Amino acid sequence: MTPEKEAAYRADLERALRAGHAILEKGGSSLDAVEATIRVLEDSPLFNAGKGAVFTHDGHNELDASVMDGATGKAGAVAGVRRIRNPITLARLVMEKSPHVMLIGTGAERFAREHGIAFVNPKYFWTEPRWKQLQEAKRAEAAERAKGRGTTAAVLPNAETEGFKFGTVGAVALDRAGNLAAGTSTGGMTNKRFGRVGDAPIIGAGTYASNATCAVSATGHGEYFIRSVVGHDIAALMEYRSMSVVEAADEVVMKKLVKLGGEGGVIAMDRFGNVAMPFNSTGMYRGWIDADGKVTIAIFHEP
């Protein structure tokens, strides 16, 4: 990573954190803070969500997102949308304006149009780095087939380029009223096929929030996070085994997922504002901001 690229990532992470903090500082809700924070990241081409979403095998951008309110247990999610600039806002609309939890594809977009959500031309999501990643993934896939190792997998398991395997943005927040909220948004996996959906829009896997325990947003190889029900598992360890948020998050990410072969990490916050951000991958873009507005941003494992 060049110094210039690292500086760009850090700048956008700080903008996102300050957008959420500005709302909390004025007494706003954790839900509003989570949505505002994620919208900043969705509008950045640097992250695999919204503007920076990766491409499917067929050359489309398919976006997933979810949000959960720790105070009420209500949740909303969308998957496979192609023309929504900020999927996190649509996920919240599903939570607040529909009797359902998850809407997908054209149905989700019809719901969005009926409720006045602004649409964008699918070309809005096109970025050259993501397009090059798709071409590289296709070449690698073709090479594997030429060796007689045909596969219908979305990506090759040894593809390490950022965005190939996974990439997600998310936020968790605690407001003055003591309410937690969590949200997650993603473009999924480069070269994904068959309408594949990962953990980001799955409540209990990629997103979970309960005032009794914690709020969690996950990023990683979604199939493993879905099977492990990562978000809820962390909360359950806190509720049933009286673990701290740090202990519970470490148990799931650094032990359970590792045993299964799942790579990734989470951001989690408990009802007292304690934060846990474990990851078992090389790095994870992450940051947090405290009640006084002090920002901390990190990418790799800290000493």
C-alpha positions as CSV (number, residue, x, y, z in Angstrom):
1,M,0.0,0.0,0.0
2,T,1.4,3.4,-1.0
3,P,1.5,6.2,1.6
4,E,-0.9,8.1,-0.6
5,K,-3.5,5.3,-0.8
6,E,-3.2,4.7,3.0
7,A,-3.8,8.4,3.6
8,A,-6.9,8.3,1.4
9,Y,-8.4,5.4,3.3
10,R,-7.7,7.0,6.6
11,A,-9.2,10.3,5.5
12,D,-12.5,8.6,4.4
13,L,-12.6,6.6,7.6
14,E,-12.3,9.7,9.6
15,R,-15.0,11.5,7.6
16,A,-17.3,8.6,8.2
17,L,-16.6,8.5,11.9
18,R,-17.1,12.3,12.3
19,A,-20.4,12.1,10.4
20,G,-21.8,9.6,12.9
21,H,-20.3,11.4,15.9
22,A,-21.8,14.7,14.9
23,I,-25.3,13.1,15.1
24,L,-24.6,11.5,18.5
25,E,-23.1,14.7,19.9
26,K,-26.4,16.5,19.2
27,G,-28.3,13.8,21.0
28,G,-29.3,11.9,17.8
29,S,-30.0,8.2,17.7
30,S,-27.5,5.4,17.1
31,L,-29.5,4.4,14.1
32,D,-29.1,7.8,12.5
33,A,-25.4,7.7,13.3
34,V,-24.9,4.3,11.8
35,E,-26.7,5.2,8.6
36,A,-24.8,8.5,8.2
37,T,-21.5,6.8,8.8
38,I,-22.1,4.0,6.3
39,R,-23.5,6.4,3.7
40,V,-20.1,8.2,3.7
41,L,-18.3,4.9,3.0
42,E,-20.8,3.9,0.4
43,D,-20.1,7.1,-1.4
44,S,-16.4,6.5,-1.4
45,P,-14.8,4.5,-4.3
46,L,-12.2,3.0,-2.0
47,F,-14.5,0.5,-0.2
48,N,-16.4,-2.4,-1.6
49,A,-19.9,-1.0,-1.0
50,G,-21.9,1.6,-3.0
51,K,-19.7,3.5,-5.4
52,G,-16.7,1.2,-4.9
53,A,-18.7,-2.1,-5.3
54,V,-17.0,-5.0,-7.0
55,F,-18.3,-6.6,-10.2
56,T,-20.2,-9.9,-10.6
57,H,-19.1,-12.4,-13.2
58,D,-21.6,-10.9,-15.7
59,G,-20.2,-7.4,-15.2
60,H,-22.9,-6.0,-12.8
61,N,-22.7,-4.4,-9.4
62,E,-25.1,-6.1,-6.9
63,L,-25.4,-4.4,-3.5
64,D,-26.4,-5.8,-0.1
65,A,-27.0,-4.1,3.2
66,S,-28.7,-4.5,6.5
67,V,-29.4,-2.5,9.7
68,M,-30.6,-3.5,13.2
69,D,-32.0,-1.5,16.1
70,G,-30.8,-2.7,19.5
71,A,-33.6,-1.0,21.3
72,T,-36.5,-2.8,19.5
73,G,-34.9,-5.8,17.8
74,K,-36.3,-4.6,14.5
75,A,-34.2,-5.1,11.4
76,G,-34.2,-4.4,7.7
77,A,-32.1,-5.8,4.8
78,V,-31.8,-5.7,1.0
79,A,-29.8,-7.9,-1.4
80,G,-28.9,-7.8,-5.0
81,V,-30.0,-4.2,-5.8
82,R,-28.3,-2.5,-8.7
83,R,-29.6,1.0,-8.9
84,I,-29.6,2.2,-5.3
85,R,-26.8,4.6,-4.4
86,N,-27.1,4.1,-0.6
87,P,-28.4,0.6,0.1
88,I,-28.1,1.2,3.9
89,T,-30.8,3.8,3.6
90,L,-33.1,1.4,1.8
91,A,-32.4,-1.3,4.4
92,R,-33.5,1.1,7.1
93,L,-36.6,1.9,5.1
94,V,-37.5,-1.8,4.9
95,M,-37.2,-2.0,8.6
96,E,-39.3,1.1,9.3
97,K,-41.9,1.1,6.4
98,S,-42.5,-2.6,5.7
99,P,-43.7,-5.7,7.6
100,H,-40.7,-7.6,6.3
101,V,-37.0,-7.9,7.2
102,M,-35.4,-8.6,3.8
103,L,-36.3,-7.6,0.2
104,I,-34.2,-8.6,-2.8
105,G,-33.5,-7.6,-6.4
106,T,-36.2,-5.9,-8.5
107,G,-38.7,-6.3,-5.6
108,A,-36.5,-4.3,-3.3
109,E,-36.1,-1.6,-6.0
110,R,-39.9,-1.4,-6.6
111,F,-40.3,-0.9,-2.9
112,A,-37.6,1.8,-3.0
113,R,-39.3,3.6,-5.9
114,E,-42.7,3.6,-4.1
115,H,-41.0,5.3,-1.1
116,G,-39.2,7.9,-3.0
117,I,-35.6,6.6,-2.8
118,A,-33.4,8.2,-5.5
119,F,-32.1,5.8,-8.2
120,V,-28.8,6.1,-10.0
121,N,-27.8,4.8,-13.4
122,P,-25.9,1.5,-12.9
123,K,-22.9,3.1,-14.6
124,Y,-22.5,5.2,-11.4
125,F,-20.9,2.1,-9.8
126,W,-18.3,1.5,-12.5
127,T,-14.7,2.1,-11.4
128,E,-11.6,1.1,-13.2
129,P,-9.8,-0.7,-10.3
130,R,-12.9,-2.9,-9.7
131,W,-13.3,-3.7,-13.4
132,K,-9.6,-4.7,-13.6
133,Q,-10.1,-7.0,-10.6
134,L,-12.9,-8.7,-12.4
135,Q,-10.8,-9.3,-15.5
136,E,-8.0,-10.6,-13.4
137,A,-10.3,-13.0,-11.6
138,K,-11.7,-14.3,-14.9
139,R,-8.2,-14.9,-16.2
140,A,-7.3,-16.8,-13.0
141,E,-10.5,-18.8,-13.2
142,A,-9.8,-19.7,-16.9
143,A,-6.3,-20.8,-16.0
144,E,-7.6,-23.1,-13.4
145,R,-10.1,-24.7,-15.8
146,A,-7.3,-25.1,-18.4
147,K,-5.5,-27.2,-15.8
148,G,-8.5,-29.4,-15.4
149,R,-9.6,-27.9,-12.2
150,G,-13.0,-26.6,-13.3
151,T,-15.0,-24.8,-10.8
152,T,-18.3,-22.9,-10.4
153,A,-16.9,-21.1,-7.4
154,A,-17.4,-17.3,-7.4
155,V,-13.7,-16.7,-6.7
156,L,-10.5,-18.7,-6.4
157,P,-9.6,-19.4,-2.7
158,N,-6.1,-18.1,-3.2
159,A,-7.1,-14.8,-4.8
160,E,-5.7,-12.3,-2.3
161,T,-6.3,-9.0,-4.2
162,E,-8.4,-6.7,-2.0
163,G,-12.1,-7.1,-3.0
164,F,-11.7,-10.5,-4.6
165,K,-12.7,-12.5,-1.5
166,F,-14.6,-10.1,0.5
167,G,-15.0,-6.5,1.4
168,T,-17.7,-4.8,3.5
169,V,-18.3,-1.5,5.3
170,G,-20.2,-1.3,8.6
171,A,-20.8,0.7,11.7
172,V,-21.9,0.3,15.3
173,A,-23.0,3.0,17.6
174,L,-24.2,3.8,21.1
175,D,-26.3,6.9,21.7
176,R,-27.0,9.0,24.8
177,A,-30.2,7.1,25.5
178,G,-28.2,3.9,25.8
179,N,-29.4,2.4,22.5
180,L,-27.2,0.4,20.3
181,A,-27.4,0.0,16.5
182,A,-25.5,-1.8,13.8
183,G,-25.4,-1.7,10.0
184,T,-23.4,-3.3,7.2
185,S,-23.2,-2.7,3.4
186,T,-21.3,-4.5,0.7
187,G,-20.8,-5.2,-3.0
188,G,-20.1,-8.8,-2.2
189,M,-17.3,-10.8,-4.0
190,T,-15.6,-10.1,-7.2
191,N,-16.7,-12.5,-10.0
192,K,-19.6,-13.8,-7.9
193,R,-22.3,-15.7,-9.8
194,F,-25.8,-17.1,-9.5
195,G,-27.2,-14.3,-7.4
196,R,-24.8,-15.2,-4.5
197,V,-25.5,-13.3,-1.3
198,G,-23.1,-13.2,1.6
199,D,-23.5,-12.4,5.3
200,A,-23.8,-8.6,5.2
201,P,-27.6,-8.6,4.8
202,I,-28.2,-11.6,7.0
203,I,-29.4,-10.5,10.4
204,G,-27.5,-12.5,13.1
205,A,-24.6,-13.2,10.8
206,G,-23.2,-10.0,9.3
207,T,-25.3,-7.6,11.4
208,Y,-26.7,-7.8,14.9
209,A,-27.7,-5.5,17.7
210,S,-29.3,-5.8,21.1
211,N,-29.3,-3.3,24.0
212,A,-28.9,-6.2,26.4
213,T,-25.5,-7.2,24.9
214,C,-23.8,-5.6,21.9
215,A,-23.9,-4.3,18.4
216,V,-21.9,-6.2,15.7
217,S,-21.0,-5.6,12.1
218,A,-18.9,-8.2,10.3
219,T,-16.6,-8.4,7.3
220,G,-15.1,-11.6,5.8
221,H,-15.8,-14.7,3.8
222,G,-19.5,-14.6,4.1
223,E,-20.3,-18.3,3.8
224,Y,-18.4,-19.0,7.0
225,F,-20.0,-16.0,8.8
226,I,-23.4,-17.2,7.8
227,R,-22.8,-20.8,9.0
228,S,-21.3,-19.5,12.3
229,V,-24.1,-16.9,12.8
230,V,-21.2,-14.6,13.9
231,G,-23.1,-11.5,15.1
232,H,-25.6,-13.4,17.2
233,D,-23.0,-15.8,18.5
234,I,-21.0,-13.0,20.0
235,A,-24.1,-11.6,21.7
236,A,-25.1,-15.0,22.9
237,L,-21.7,-15.6,24.5
238,M,-22.2,-12.3,26.4
239,E,-25.7,-13.1,27.5
240,Y,-25.4,-16.8,28.4
241,R,-21.8,-17.1,29.5
242,S,-21.3,-13.5,30.8
243,M,-18.3,-12.9,28.6
244,S,-17.2,-9.3,27.9
245,V,-17.6,-8.0,24.3
246,V,-13.8,-8.4,23.8
247,E,-13.8,-12.0,25.1
248,A,-16.9,-13.0,23.1
249,A,-15.6,-11.4,19.8
250,D,-12.2,-13.0,20.2
251,E,-13.8,-16.4,20.9
252,V,-15.8,-16.3,17.7
253,V,-13.4,-14.6,15.3
254,M,-10.0,-15.8,16.6
255,K,-11.0,-19.4,17.6
256,K,-14.3,-20.6,16.1
257,L,-13.9,-19.1,12.6
258,V,-10.2,-20.0,12.5
259,K,-11.1,-23.7,13.1
260,L,-13.6,-23.6,10.3
261,G,-11.2,-21.8,7.9
262,G,-13.2,-18.6,7.9
263,E,-11.2,-15.3,7.4
264,G,-12.3,-11.9,8.4
265,G,-13.2,-9.8,11.4
266,V,-15.9,-7.8,13.3
267,I,-16.5,-4.5,14.9
268,A,-18.5,-4.7,18.1
269,M,-19.6,-2.4,20.9
270,D,-21.3,-3.2,24.2
271,R,-23.9,-1.2,26.0
272,F,-21.2,0.6,28.0
273,G,-19.3,1.7,24.9
274,N,-16.5,-0.9,25.1
275,V,-15.2,-1.7,21.7
276,A,-13.8,-5.0,20.2
277,M,-12.4,-5.2,16.7
278,P,-10.7,-8.6,16.3
279,F,-9.7,-10.0,12.8
280,N,-7.8,-13.1,11.7
281,S,-6.8,-11.7,8.3
282,T,-3.7,-9.6,7.4
283,G,-5.6,-6.3,8.0
284,M,-8.9,-4.7,8.5
285,Y,-9.7,-1.0,7.9
286,R,-11.2,0.1,11.1
287,G,-11.7,3.1,13.4
288,W,-13.5,4.4,16.4
289,I,-14.4,7.7,17.9
290,D,-15.1,8.3,21.6
291,A,-17.6,10.7,23.3
292,D,-15.0,13.4,23.3
293,G,-14.5,13.2,19.5
294,K,-11.0,11.5,19.7
295,V,-10.5,9.4,16.5
296,T,-8.4,6.3,16.3
297,I,-7.8,4.6,12.9
298,A,-5.9,1.4,12.2
299,I,-5.4,-1.0,9.3
300,F,-3.0,-3.7,10.2
301,H,-2.5,-5.6,13.5
302,E,-1.3,-3.1,16.2
303,P,1.8,-4.1,18.3
